[in-house]
Structure formats: structure tokens, C-alpha cells
Amino acid sequence: MGRTSSIQRLYELIRNKVIIKNSELIICESNINDTVASALSEKESLPFNVLYRNVQWLYKELYALNRKVLINYFPNF
């Protein structure tokens, strides 16, 4: 799951929960898309507390699956 915001990844995680529960490893991208998207346009940006909340919801759901999770971090310079 990558190249999307945390809230989109959370939606896909819940939508595909049966498939994901049968996996041994979940590979997910870091929350960099959330922070980059908020910096692109002031008009389209979400407040930091909303971005933080969405990331927390995603990681809480990932933790509840009790599966190995690999979070990829791709720095943007």
C-alpha cells in the first residue's frame, strides 16, 4: 500500500481485511504523502492534527492485525 494518504490506506486495509489477514507481511509506505500533500497547497492542505490522527488510525489498525509490517520511508529532498 503506497503512494496514497494514510486515510486512503486505512480504507483499503479495512476493505481488504480478509485478504490482508491471510498475509504474512504487509508493506506500507510512510506518511510522507500526507505531509507532502499538506505542503503543496494551502487551500487543499489538512491541519496537522487531522493528518496525525489519520496516521494514528492507520497504525492502530495495522497493529491490531498482528502481522509483520514493513514501513518504507522514501525521503524527499
Helices and strands as residue ranges (DSSP letters): H 6-15, H 17-21, E 25-29, H 32-40, H 48-64, E 68-72
